[in-house]
Amino acid sequence: MANAFDEFDAPQNAFDEFDALANVPVVDHNSRNELKAFARGVPVIGGALDEMNAATNAALDPVVPQAVSDFFGWQRIPGNNFSERYQNELTRQRGEDAAYDAAHPAASTAMQTAGGIAGTLAGLRAGVPMLGGSGGLAQRAAVGAGVGAGMGAADGFTRGEGGLQNRAENAGAGAGIGFALGGTAPILAAGVGTAARGVMNAFDGGATIPGVSRDIGHALTRAADPGMVQRAQQLGPDAMLMDTSPSMQSLAAGGVGYPGPGRAIIAGALNAREQGANQRIQQGINAALGPAPVPSQLEAVMQASRRSLGPDYQQALAGARAVDTRGLADNLDTAIVDQRGAGRAAVQRVRDMLNIHGTDQLDPSPQALLNTRQAIDGMLAKETDTNAQRLLGTARKSVDDEIARSIPGIKDVDARYAELARQSEGLQAGGRVLDGGKTAIRPSELNDMMNQGVQPQGAFVGPSGEAFRLQQGTRAEIDRLVGTTANDRMGLKKAIQGDGDWNRAKLEKIFGNDPTQQLLRLADREATYAGTVNSVIGNSQTDARAAGREFFGPARAPEVNPASTMTGLAANAAQKAWRAIGNNAADAIADGRREDLARLLVSTGDMRDMLLRHLAGAPARQEARQATANAIGRGAGVSLLGLPEDEMRERVRRSGGLLGIQ
């Protein structure tokens, strides 16, 4: 093959030779020539396009049968060897291009300009980040100038049509122009970026979020679901964006899968929130229900109050008269004869208590009868036989009636003692309110307990404190559950809310609707927080986490498997160079994306709510965008070059490649 540069040195008139070879046929305005004009405008590639075409056609011409050429209407290339065919075909290619430019200047200029812009932007977009131009505006401008100079030099060299001197001059001029364009492009882009984003936002599928890059906006939009806004409202202002949906948690899980600032931001925010969990839970419950009492301390106070009634009993006994228990003793003697088993034994013990110790004489002492009643209460507390319980209850009532007759004022003291006993029972019942299983208290049963718990009994005046003690017992039980399950907040939620709706209904009866709702929201919120931690940083690698890593992962340089050939060694060297530059740049860009998205995923309060509003409105914006696009497509139906849409599509379909086009 002849040296192409030597052939370029030979003075030739491209138009004269084109006339001689092809008589300058009329060049149609069709998709083939439009695409070729576009390609001629692409930097570097466009300058060598005619030479690549000429070389391809010159090489293929001898091997294509004449019948094939005649069938497709291909013109044979004159020349006795490759060098002559190459030179003649190159002259024809350049003449054909010049004829198209002259016949259709507007279309040719538009397409070449589009190719130049597209190629330049693509080169700058790929080259600037790879070489470290992802910092401030000054850095991007400097790197852009260097990339532009390199592209301009290469483009000028390939577009030279003379010898080496001509190509060198073109390369120098191209480098200067590329330097200026590459350096000013980032500055111009920064100036018009807002307007450009406004135009792009109208066609971005509804993912535009103020202050958020489009790729991150699209990632958030894909992870959004309709229930996020309501979920955030339920969780409150302290919940993070990643708490609002499983898809957001998957994104966060993908972020912590890579070391760097993104992982530090997400893990740091979650760990900080976890450290304050116990304090946050206690403060929330106290705000809803008030501080928790200690049951043992309350019981000690009530026991002391019961003991303090001793002097009142002694004062009542001071005015007592002798008791008459003959009727009760006769009834017990009859029961002893008739009863068997535990019932007889219980009755026998009570009958023995009525006598003076060591004799068979009935004791007339009011104090002895008062002690007998107290002993019967102790027996009832331990007795399990139902018949014995019945007989003891009957005996106690008879004893109590005689005490009331014989000891004036004793029932007033009894009423105060019974009220304190009721309060103790209420405190103990409160600790069982949230129990499950067979021992669970039904809401209807609790309702009866609360209603009866405020009613006075006997000679007691005023409302009873039993219901209040039941509330205290329930509050203390919640405090116990928190203390034992705070590290298992899923368990805390189940303990408070229960398996069904009973616990909610019972808590509303005891504490009221608003405090109960605050408590249930707190349990749900803390369970959600715990679930987020488990999903993001607690689980092993799952499909959901892998889906998040797809967004966070950097674009890696391609791997090759070089063979022990010169080509393989060259590919290996190129791979190492690419990986040294490209992968480092890709890692830096990916780190930035991870950091930006991580800050959004851990956002709370107003920032989170702003993101949610835009994400919630994305479907409506997408529908509006699609409707607008459909209307434009139906109404316009015209390509950029003024061709009907169907004709443009057909021409593109029928057009050949840019290499080897006849």
C-alpha positions as CSV (number, residue, x, y, z in Angstrom):
1,M,0.0,0.0,0.0
2,A,1.4,3.4,-1.0
3,N,2.1,6.0,1.7
4,A,-1.0,8.0,2.0
5,F,0.9,11.0,3.2
6,D,3.0,11.0,0.0
7,E,-0.2,10.7,-2.1
8,F,-1.6,13.7,-0.2
9,D,1.6,15.7,-1.2
10,A,0.8,15.2,-4.9
11,P,-1.0,18.3,-6.1
12,Q,-4.5,17.3,-7.3
13,N,-7.7,19.1,-8.0
14,A,-10.4,17.1,-6.2
15,F,-13.3,18.6,-8.1
16,D,-11.6,18.1,-11.5
17,E,-10.9,14.5,-10.8
18,F,-14.4,13.9,-9.4
19,D,-15.8,15.4,-12.6
20,A,-13.6,13.0,-14.7
21,L,-14.6,10.0,-12.7
22,A,-18.2,10.6,-11.8
23,N,-19.4,13.7,-13.8
24,V,-20.6,15.1,-10.5
25,P,-24.0,13.4,-10.3
26,V,-26.8,15.1,-8.4
27,V,-26.4,14.3,-4.7
28,D,-29.8,13.6,-3.1
29,H,-30.9,14.9,0.3
30,N,-31.5,11.5,2.0
31,S,-30.9,9.8,5.3
32,R,-27.6,8.2,4.0
33,N,-26.0,11.6,3.2
34,E,-27.5,13.2,6.3
35,L,-25.9,10.5,8.5
36,K,-22.6,10.7,6.7
37,A,-22.6,14.5,7.1
38,F,-23.2,14.0,10.8
39,A,-20.3,11.6,11.0
40,R,-18.1,14.0,9.1
41,G,-18.7,16.5,11.9
42,V,-17.6,14.2,14.7
43,P,-14.1,15.2,15.9
44,V,-11.2,12.9,15.0
45,I,-13.5,10.3,13.4
46,G,-15.0,12.7,10.9
47,G,-11.7,13.9,9.5
48,A,-10.6,10.3,8.7
49,L,-14.0,9.1,7.5
50,D,-13.3,9.7,3.8
51,E,-9.9,8.0,4.0
52,M,-11.4,5.0,5.8
53,N,-14.1,4.7,3.3
54,A,-11.7,5.0,0.4
55,A,-9.4,2.4,1.8
56,T,-12.3,0.0,2.5
57,N,-13.8,0.4,-1.0
58,A,-10.4,0.2,-2.7
59,A,-9.7,-3.1,-0.9
60,L,-13.1,-4.6,-1.5
61,D,-13.5,-3.6,-5.2
62,P,-11.3,-6.4,-6.8
63,V,-13.0,-9.1,-4.8
64,V,-16.6,-8.1,-5.5
65,P,-18.0,-9.9,-8.6
66,Q,-19.2,-7.8,-11.5
67,A,-22.6,-9.3,-11.2
68,V,-23.0,-8.1,-7.7
69,S,-21.8,-4.6,-8.6
70,D,-24.3,-4.5,-11.5
71,F,-27.1,-5.7,-9.3
72,F,-26.5,-3.0,-6.6
73,G,-25.5,-0.4,-9.2
74,W,-22.1,0.1,-7.7
75,Q,-19.5,2.0,-9.8
76,R,-16.2,0.1,-10.2
77,I,-13.2,2.0,-9.0
78,P,-10.6,2.8,-11.7
79,G,-7.0,1.8,-11.0
80,N,-4.5,-1.0,-11.6
81,N,-3.5,-1.4,-7.9
82,F,-4.7,-0.5,-4.5
83,S,-2.8,2.8,-4.4
84,E,-4.5,4.0,-7.6
85,R,-7.9,2.7,-6.6
86,Y,-7.5,4.3,-3.1
87,Q,-6.5,7.7,-4.6
88,N,-9.3,7.7,-7.1
89,E,-11.9,6.6,-4.6
90,L,-10.6,9.2,-2.1
91,T,-11.0,11.9,-4.7
92,R,-14.6,10.7,-5.5
93,Q,-15.5,10.6,-1.8
94,R,-14.3,14.1,-1.2
95,G,-16.0,15.3,-4.4
96,E,-19.3,13.7,-3.4
97,D,-19.1,15.3,0.0
98,A,-18.3,18.7,-1.5
99,A,-21.2,18.3,-4.0
100,Y,-23.6,17.5,-1.1
101,D,-22.4,20.4,0.9
102,A,-22.9,22.7,-2.2
103,A,-26.3,21.3,-3.1
104,H,-27.7,21.2,0.5
105,P,-25.7,23.7,2.6
106,A,-28.3,24.1,5.3
107,A,-28.8,20.4,6.0
108,S,-25.1,19.7,5.7
109,T,-24.1,22.5,8.1
110,A,-26.8,21.4,10.6
111,M,-25.7,17.8,10.6
112,Q,-22.0,18.5,10.7
113,T,-22.5,21.0,13.5
114,A,-24.6,18.4,15.4
115,G,-22.0,15.8,15.0
116,G,-19.3,18.2,16.2
117,I,-21.2,19.2,19.3
118,A,-22.2,15.6,20.1
119,G,-18.6,14.3,19.6
120,T,-17.1,17.2,21.6
121,L,-19.5,16.8,24.5
122,A,-19.0,13.1,24.6
123,G,-15.3,13.5,24.6
124,L,-15.4,16.1,27.3
125,R,-17.9,14.1,29.4
126,A,-15.7,11.0,29.2
127,G,-12.3,12.7,29.5
128,V,-12.8,15.4,32.1
129,P,-13.9,13.1,35.0
130,M,-11.4,10.5,34.0
131,L,-8.5,13.0,34.4
132,G,-9.7,14.4,37.7
133,G,-11.9,17.2,36.5
134,S,-14.7,16.6,39.0
135,G,-13.8,19.3,41.5
136,G,-14.5,23.0,41.4
137,L,-15.2,25.1,38.3
138,A,-11.6,26.2,37.9
139,Q,-10.4,22.6,38.0
140,R,-13.0,21.5,35.5
141,A,-12.1,24.4,33.2
142,A,-8.4,23.6,33.3
143,V,-8.9,19.9,32.6
144,G,-11.5,20.7,29.9
145,A,-9.0,22.9,28.2
146,G,-6.5,20.1,28.1
147,V,-9.0,17.5,26.9
148,G,-10.3,20.0,24.2
149,A,-6.7,20.8,23.1
150,G,-6.0,17.1,22.6
151,M,-9.2,16.4,20.8
152,G,-8.7,19.5,18.6
153,A,-5.2,18.5,17.7
154,A,-6.2,15.0,16.7
155,D,-9.2,16.3,14.7
156,G,-7.1,18.9,12.9
157,F,-4.5,16.3,12.0
158,T,-7.0,13.9,10.5
159,R,-8.8,16.7,8.5
160,G,-5.6,17.8,6.8
161,E,-5.6,16.8,3.1
162,G,-2.0,17.8,2.3
163,G,1.3,16.5,3.5
164,L,2.7,16.3,7.0
165,Q,3.3,20.0,7.2
166,N,-0.3,20.7,6.3
167,R,-1.6,18.2,8.8
168,A,0.7,19.6,11.5
169,E,-0.6,23.1,10.9
170,N,-4.2,21.9,11.1
171,A,-3.3,20.1,14.3
172,G,-1.9,23.2,15.9
173,A,-5.0,25.3,14.8
174,G,-7.3,22.5,16.1
175,A,-5.5,22.4,19.4
176,G,-5.9,26.1,19.9
177,I,-9.6,26.0,19.1
178,G,-10.1,22.9,21.3
179,F,-8.3,24.5,24.1
180,A,-10.5,27.5,24.0
181,L,-13.7,25.5,23.7
182,G,-12.8,23.0,26.3
183,G,-11.8,25.6,28.8
184,T,-14.9,27.7,28.3
185,A,-17.4,24.8,28.1
186,P,-17.6,24.2,31.9
187,I,-18.0,27.9,32.6
188,L,-20.7,28.3,30.0
189,A,-22.3,25.1,31.3
190,A,-22.3,26.5,34.8
191,G,-24.0,29.7,33.6
192,V,-26.8,28.0,31.6
193,G,-27.1,24.9,33.8
194,T,-30.2,26.1,35.6
195,A,-32.0,26.8,32.4
196,A,-30.9,23.6,30.8
197,R,-32.0,21.6,33.9
198,G,-35.4,23.3,33.6
199,V,-35.8,22.1,30.1
200,M,-34.6,18.6,31.0
201,N,-36.8,18.4,34.0
202,A,-39.8,18.6,31.9
203,F,-38.8,15.3,30.3
204,D,-37.2,13.5,33.1
205,G,-40.1,11.2,34.1
206,G,-41.0,13.3,37.1
207,A,-37.8,12.6,39.0
208,T,-36.5,16.2,39.4
209,I,-35.8,17.2,43.0
210,P,-34.4,20.7,43.8
211,G,-30.7,20.4,44.6
212,V,-30.5,16.7,43.7
213,S,-28.7,15.3,40.7
214,R,-30.9,13.6,38.1
215,D,-29.5,10.1,38.5
216,I,-30.0,10.2,42.2
217,G,-33.5,11.7,41.7
218,H,-34.3,8.8,39.4
219,A,-33.0,6.3,41.9
220,L,-35.2,7.8,44.7
221,T,-38.2,7.9,42.3
222,R,-37.8,4.2,41.5
223,A,-37.6,3.4,45.2
224,A,-40.6,5.5,46.2
225,D,-44.0,4.0,46.9
226,P,-47.5,5.6,47.5
227,G,-47.5,5.0,51.3
228,M,-44.3,6.8,52.1
229,V,-45.8,10.2,53.0
230,Q,-48.4,8.6,55.4
231,R,-45.7,6.4,56.9
232,A,-43.5,9.4,57.6
233,Q,-46.4,11.3,59.2
234,Q,-47.0,8.3,61.5
235,L,-43.3,8.0,62.4
236,G,-42.8,11.7,63.2
237,P,-40.2,14.3,62.2
238,D,-37.2,12.3,63.6
239,A,-37.7,9.4,61.2
240,M,-35.2,9.2,58.3
241,L,-36.1,8.9,54.6
242,M,-34.9,5.3,54.6
243,D,-37.4,4.4,57.3
244,T,-40.3,5.2,55.0
245,S,-40.2,2.2,52.6
246,P,-38.3,-1.1,52.1
247,S,-37.0,0.1,48.8
248,M,-35.3,3.0,50.5
249,Q,-33.7,0.6,52.9
250,S,-32.4,-1.4,50.0
251,L,-30.8,1.7,48.6
252,A,-29.2,2.4,52.0
253,A,-28.1,-1.3,52.3
254,G,-26.4,-0.9,48.9
255,G,-24.6,2.2,50.2
256,V,-23.1,0.6,53.3
257,G,-21.8,-2.2,51.1
258,Y,-18.9,0.0,49.9
259,P,-16.3,1.7,52.2
260,G,-16.2,5.4,52.1
261,P,-18.1,8.5,53.1
262,G,-21.5,7.0,52.1
263,R,-21.1,4.1,54.5
264,A,-19.9,6.4,57.3
265,I,-22.9,8.7,56.9
266,I,-25.5,5.9,56.9
267,A,-23.9,3.8,59.6
268,G,-23.1,6.8,61.7
269,A,-26.7,8.1,61.6
270,L,-28.2,4.7,62.5
271,N,-25.7,4.0,65.3
272,A,-26.3,7.5,66.8
273,R,-30.0,6.9,66.8
274,E,-29.6,3.4,68.3
275,Q,-27.5,4.8,71.2
276,G,-30.3,7.0,72.2
277,A,-33.1,4.4,71.9
278,N,-33.6,3.6,75.6
279,Q,-33.7,7.2,76.6
280,R,-35.9,8.1,73.7
281,I,-38.4,5.3,74.6
282,Q,-38.5,6.3,78.3
283,Q,-39.0,10.0,77.5
284,G,-41.8,9.1,75.0
285,I,-43.6,6.9,77.4
286,N,-43.3,9.4,80.2
287,A,-44.7,12.1,78.0
288,A,-47.7,9.9,77.0
289,L,-48.4,8.2,80.4
290,G,-46.5,10.1,83.0
291,P,-43.7,8.7,85.2
292,A,-43.8,5.0,86.2
293,P,-44.4,4.1,89.9
294,V,-42.6,1.2,91.6
295,P,-45.2,-1.4,92.7
296,S,-43.3,-2.6,95.7
297,Q,-43.0,0.9,97.1
298,L,-46.8,1.5,96.6
299,E,-47.6,-1.8,98.3
300,A,-45.3,-0.9,101.2
301,V,-47.2,2.4,101.6
302,M,-50.6,0.6,101.6
303,Q,-49.4,-2.0,104.1
304,A,-48.2,0.7,106.4
305,S,-51.6,2.4,106.1
306,R,-53.3,-0.8,107.0
307,R,-51.1,-1.2,110.0
308,S,-51.8,2.3,111.1
309,L,-55.5,1.4,111.6
310,G,-54.5,-0.7,114.7
311,P,-55.2,2.1,117.2
312,D,-58.6,2.7,115.6
313,Y,-59.5,-0.9,116.1
314,Q,-58.3,-0.7,119.7
315,Q,-60.4,2.4,120.3
316,A,-63.5,0.7,118.8
317,L,-62.9,-2.4,121.0
318,A,-62.7,-0.2,124.1
319,G,-66.5,0.4,123.8
320,A,-67.4,-3.2,122.9
321,R,-69.7,-5.5,124.8
322,A,-69.5,-9.3,125.1
323,V,-70.2,-11.3,122.0
324,D,-72.7,-14.1,121.6
325,T,-71.6,-16.8,119.2
326,R,-74.0,-19.6,120.3
327,G,-76.0,-19.5,117.1
328,L,-72.9,-19.7,115.0
329,A,-71.4,-22.5,117.1
330,D,-74.6,-24.6,116.7
331,N,-74.5,-24.1,112.9
332,L,-70.9,-25.2,112.8
333,D,-71.6,-28.2,115.0
334,T,-74.3,-29.3,112.6
335,A,-71.9,-28.8,109.6
336,I,-69.2,-30.9,111.3
337,V,-71.7,-33.8,111.5
338,D,-72.8,-33.4,107.9
339,Q,-69.6,-32.5,106.0
340,R,-66.7,-34.6,105.0
341,G,-63.2,-34.0,103.8
342,A,-61.7,-30.5,103.4
343,G,-65.1,-28.9,104.2
344,R,-65.4,-30.7,107.6
345,A,-61.8,-29.9,108.5
346,A,-62.2,-26.2,107.7
347,V,-65.5,-26.0,109.8
348,Q,-63.9,-27.8,112.7
349,R,-61.0,-25.3,112.8
350,V,-63.4,-22.3,112.9
351,R,-65.5,-24.0,115.6
352,D,-62.5,-24.5,117.8
353,M,-61.6,-20.8,117.5
354,L,-64.9,-19.8,119.1
355,N,-64.1,-21.5,122.4
356,I,-61.9,-20.2,125.2
357,H,-58.5,-21.9,124.6
358,G,-58.3,-25.2,126.4
359,T,-62.0,-25.4,127.3
360,D,-65.3,-26.2,125.7
361,Q,-66.8,-22.8,126.7
362,L,-67.6,-20.1,124.1
363,D,-65.3,-17.1,124.4
364,P,-67.3,-13.8,124.9
365,S,-64.3,-11.6,124.1
366,P,-64.8,-9.1,121.2
367,Q,-61.1,-9.1,120.6
368,A,-61.0,-12.9,120.3
369,L,-63.9,-12.8,117.7
370,L,-62.1,-10.1,115.8
371,N,-59.0,-12.3,115.7
372,T,-61.2,-15.2,114.6
373,R,-62.4,-13.2,111.5
374,Q,-58.8,-12.4,110.6
375,A,-57.8,-16.1,110.9
376,I,-60.7,-17.1,108.6
377,D,-59.5,-14.5,106.0
378,G,-56.1,-16.2,106.2
379,M,-57.7,-19.6,105.6
380,L,-59.7,-18.3,102.7
381,A,-56.6,-17.0,101.0
382,K,-55.0,-20.5,101.1
383,E,-58.0,-22.8,100.6
384,T,-58.4,-24.4,97.2
385,D,-61.4,-26.7,97.9
386,T,-64.5,-25.0,96.6
387,N,-66.8,-26.6,99.3
388,A,-64.4,-25.5,102.0
389,Q,-64.3,-22.0,100.6
390,R,-68.1,-21.9,100.6
391,L,-68.4,-23.0,104.2
392,L,-65.6,-20.6,105.4
393,G,-67.3,-17.7,103.6
394,T,-70.6,-18.4,105.4
395,A,-68.8,-18.6,108.7
396,R,-67.0,-15.4,108.1
397,K,-70.2,-13.5,107.4
398,S,-71.7,-14.7,110.6
399,V,-68.6,-13.7,112.5
400,D,-68.6,-10.3,110.8
401,D,-72.3,-9.7,111.6
402,E,-71.7,-10.4,115.3
403,I,-68.7,-8.1,115.3
404,A,-70.7,-5.3,113.8
405,R,-73.5,-5.8,116.5
406,S,-71.1,-6.1,119.4
407,I,-68.4,-3.4,118.5
408,P,-69.9,0.0,117.7
409,G,-67.9,1.9,115.0
410,I,-65.9,-1.1,113.9
411,K,-67.4,-1.1,110.4
412,D,-66.0,2.3,109.7
413,V,-62.5,1.1,110.5
414,D,-63.2,-2.1,108.5
415,A,-64.3,0.1,105.5
416,R,-61.0,2.0,105.5
417,Y,-59.1,-1.3,105.8
418,A,-61.1,-2.9,103.0
419,E,-60.5,0.1,100.7
420,L,-56.7,-0.3,101.2
421,A,-57.1,-4.0,100.4
422,R,-59.1,-3.2,97.3
423,Q,-56.3,-0.8,96.2
424,S,-53.7,-3.5,96.6
425,E,-55.8,-5.9,94.5
426,G,-56.2,-3.1,91.8
427,L,-52.4,-2.7,91.7
428,Q,-51.9,-6.4,91.2
429,A,-54.6,-6.6,88.6
430,G,-52.9,-3.7,86.6
431,G,-49.8,-5.8,86.3
432,R,-51.9,-8.5,84.5
433,V,-53.7,-6.2,82.0
434,L,-51.3,-6.8,79.1
435,D,-51.0,-10.6,79.7
436,G,-51.8,-12.8,76.8
437,G,-52.9,-16.4,76.5
438,K,-55.5,-18.0,78.7
439,T,-55.0,-15.6,81.5
440,A,-55.6,-12.5,79.3
441,I,-58.2,-10.1,80.7
442,R,-60.9,-9.3,78.1
443,P,-61.7,-5.7,77.4
444,S,-65.2,-6.2,78.6
445,E,-63.9,-7.6,81.9
446,L,-61.5,-4.7,82.3
447,N,-64.4,-2.3,81.6
448,D,-66.3,-3.8,84.5
449,M,-63.3,-3.7,86.8
450,M,-62.7,0.0,86.0
451,N,-66.4,0.9,86.6
452,Q,-66.6,-1.1,89.8
453,G,-63.2,0.1,90.9
454,V,-64.5,3.7,91.6
455,Q,-67.6,2.6,93.5
456,P,-67.3,2.7,97.3
457,Q,-68.2,-0.4,99.3
458,G,-69.6,-0.9,102.8
459,A,-69.4,2.1,105.1
460,F,-66.6,3.8,103.0
461,V,-67.5,7.3,101.9
462,G,-66.3,8.6,98.5
463,P,-65.0,7.0,95.3
464,S,-62.7,4.1,95.7
465,G,-59.0,4.3,94.6
466,E,-59.0,0.7,93.2
467,A,-59.3,1.9,89.5
468,F,-56.4,4.4,90.1
469,R,-54.2,1.7,91.5
470,L,-55.1,-0.5,88.5
471,Q,-53.8,2.3,86.2
472,Q,-50.6,2.6,88.3
473,G,-50.1,-1.2,88.1
474,T,-50.5,-1.1,84.3
475,R,-48.1,1.8,84.0
476,A,-45.6,0.0,86.1
477,E,-46.0,-3.1,84.0
478,I,-45.3,-1.1,80.8
479,D,-42.1,0.2,82.5
480,R,-41.1,-3.4,83.3
481,L,-41.7,-4.4,79.7
482,V,-39.6,-1.5,78.4
483,G,-36.8,-2.4,80.8
484,T,-36.7,-6.0,79.7
485,T,-37.3,-5.6,76.0
486,A,-35.8,-2.3,75.0
487,N,-33.1,-4.0,73.1
488,D,-35.7,-6.1,71.3
489,R,-38.0,-3.4,70.1
490,M,-40.0,-5.8,67.9
491,G,-40.7,-7.7,71.2
492,L,-41.6,-4.4,72.9
493,K,-44.1,-3.6,70.1
494,K,-45.7,-7.0,70.4
495,A,-45.8,-6.8,74.2
496,I,-47.6,-3.4,74.2
497,Q,-49.8,-3.9,71.1
498,G,-50.5,-7.6,71.6
499,D,-51.5,-10.1,68.9
500,G,-55.0,-8.6,68.3
501,D,-56.9,-5.5,69.2
502,W,-57.5,-6.2,72.9
503,N,-54.5,-4.4,74.4
504,R,-55.2,-1.2,72.4
505,A,-58.8,-1.3,73.7
506,K,-57.7,-1.9,77.3
507,L,-55.1,0.8,77.2
508,E,-57.6,3.3,75.9
509,K,-59.9,2.4,78.8
510,I,-57.2,2.9,81.3
511,F,-55.2,5.9,80.0
512,G,-57.5,7.5,77.4
513,N,-57.4,7.6,73.6
514,D,-54.7,10.2,73.0
515,P,-52.1,8.8,75.4
516,T,-52.7,5.3,74.1
517,Q,-52.2,6.4,70.5
518,Q,-48.9,8.1,71.4
519,L,-47.8,4.9,73.1
520,L,-48.7,2.7,70.2
521,R,-47.1,5.1,67.7
522,L,-43.9,5.1,69.8
523,A,-43.9,1.2,69.8
524,D,-44.4,1.2,66.0
525,R,-41.8,3.8,65.4
526,E,-39.1,2.1,67.5
527,A,-39.9,-1.3,65.8
528,T,-39.5,0.5,62.4
529,Y,-36.2,2.0,63.5
530,A,-35.0,-1.5,64.6
531,G,-36.1,-3.0,61.3
532,T,-34.2,-0.3,59.4
533,V,-31.0,-1.1,61.3
534,N,-31.5,-4.8,60.7
535,S,-32.3,-4.3,57.0
536,V,-29.5,-1.9,56.3
537,I,-26.5,-3.0,58.3
538,G,-27.6,-6.2,60.1
539,N,-28.5,-8.6,57.3
540,S,-26.3,-10.7,55.2
541,Q,-26.1,-9.9,51.5
542,T,-29.6,-10.2,50.1
543,D,-31.2,-9.6,46.7
544,A,-32.6,-6.3,48.0
545,R,-29.1,-5.2,49.0
546,A,-27.7,-6.3,45.7
547,A,-30.3,-4.2,44.0
548,G,-29.1,-1.1,45.9
549,R,-25.5,-1.9,45.1
550,E,-26.3,-1.7,41.4
551,F,-26.8,2.1,41.8
552,F,-24.0,2.7,44.2
553,G,-21.3,0.6,42.3
554,P,-18.8,2.4,40.1
555,A,-18.5,1.7,36.4
556,R,-15.4,-0.5,36.2
557,A,-12.9,-0.6,33.4
558,P,-13.3,-3.7,31.2
559,E,-11.2,-6.7,31.9
560,V,-9.3,-8.6,29.1
561,N,-7.5,-11.9,29.1
562,P,-4.4,-11.2,27.0
563,A,-2.7,-14.0,25.1
564,S,1.0,-14.3,24.8
565,T,1.0,-12.2,21.6
566,M,2.0,-8.7,20.8
567,T,-1.7,-7.8,20.5
568,G,-2.4,-9.4,23.9
569,L,0.5,-7.7,25.5
570,A,-0.6,-4.3,24.1
571,A,-4.1,-5.0,25.3
572,N,-2.8,-5.8,28.8
573,A,-0.8,-2.6,28.9
574,A,-3.8,-0.6,27.8
575,Q,-5.9,-2.3,30.4
576,K,-3.5,-1.4,33.2
577,A,-3.3,2.2,32.1
578,W,-7.1,2.4,31.8
579,R,-7.6,0.8,35.2
580,A,-5.0,3.1,36.8
581,I,-6.8,6.2,35.5
582,G,-10.3,5.2,34.7
583,N,-11.1,3.1,37.8
584,N,-9.7,5.7,40.1
585,A,-11.8,8.3,38.5
586,A,-14.8,6.0,38.6
587,D,-14.3,5.3,42.2
588,A,-14.1,9.0,43.0
589,I,-17.3,9.7,41.1
590,A,-19.1,6.7,42.8
591,D,-17.9,7.9,46.2
592,G,-19.5,11.3,45.5
593,R,-22.8,9.7,44.4
594,R,-22.8,7.4,47.5
595,E,-22.2,10.4,49.7
596,D,-24.9,12.5,48.1
597,L,-27.5,9.8,48.3
598,A,-26.5,8.8,51.8
599,R,-27.1,12.3,53.0
600,L,-30.6,12.2,51.5
601,L,-31.4,8.8,52.9
602,V,-30.6,9.8,56.5
603,S,-32.4,13.2,56.1
604,T,-35.1,14.0,58.7
605,G,-37.6,16.8,59.4
606,D,-38.2,19.4,56.7
607,M,-35.6,18.1,54.3
608,R,-37.1,14.6,54.4
609,D,-40.6,16.0,53.9
610,M,-39.5,18.1,50.9
611,L,-38.1,15.0,49.3
612,L,-41.3,13.0,50.0
613,R,-43.5,15.7,48.5
614,H,-41.5,15.6,45.3
615,L,-41.5,11.8,45.2
616,A,-45.2,11.7,45.9
617,G,-45.8,14.0,42.9
618,A,-43.6,12.1,40.5
619,P,-46.3,9.9,39.1
620,A,-48.5,12.8,38.2
621,R,-45.6,14.7,36.6
622,Q,-44.7,11.6,34.7
623,E,-48.3,11.3,33.3
624,A,-48.3,15.0,32.4
625,R,-44.9,14.6,30.6
626,Q,-46.1,11.6,28.7
627,A,-49.3,13.3,27.6
628,T,-47.3,16.3,26.4
629,A,-44.8,14.1,24.5
630,N,-47.7,12.1,22.9
631,A,-49.3,15.4,21.8
632,I,-46.1,16.7,20.3
633,G,-45.5,13.4,18.5
634,R,-49.0,13.3,17.0
635,G,-49.1,17.0,16.2
636,A,-45.7,17.5,14.8
637,G,-44.7,14.3,13.0
638,V,-41.7,16.1,11.5
639,S,-38.0,15.3,11.9
640,L,-35.2,17.8,12.6
641,L,-34.5,18.1,8.8
642,G,-38.0,18.7,7.8
643,L,-38.9,15.2,6.6
644,P,-42.1,13.5,7.6
645,E,-41.6,11.2,10.5
646,D,-42.5,8.0,8.6
647,E,-40.1,8.9,5.8
648,M,-37.3,9.7,8.2
649,R,-37.7,6.3,9.9
650,E,-37.8,4.5,6.6
651,R,-34.6,6.2,5.4
652,V,-32.8,5.4,8.6
653,R,-33.9,1.8,8.3
654,R,-32.6,1.5,4.8
655,S,-29.4,3.4,5.3
656,G,-26.1,1.5,5.4
657,G,-23.2,1.9,7.7
658,L,-20.7,4.8,7.4
659,L,-17.9,2.6,6.4
660,G,-17.8,1.2,2.9
661,I,-20.8,3.2,1.7
662,Q,-20.9,3.5,-2.1
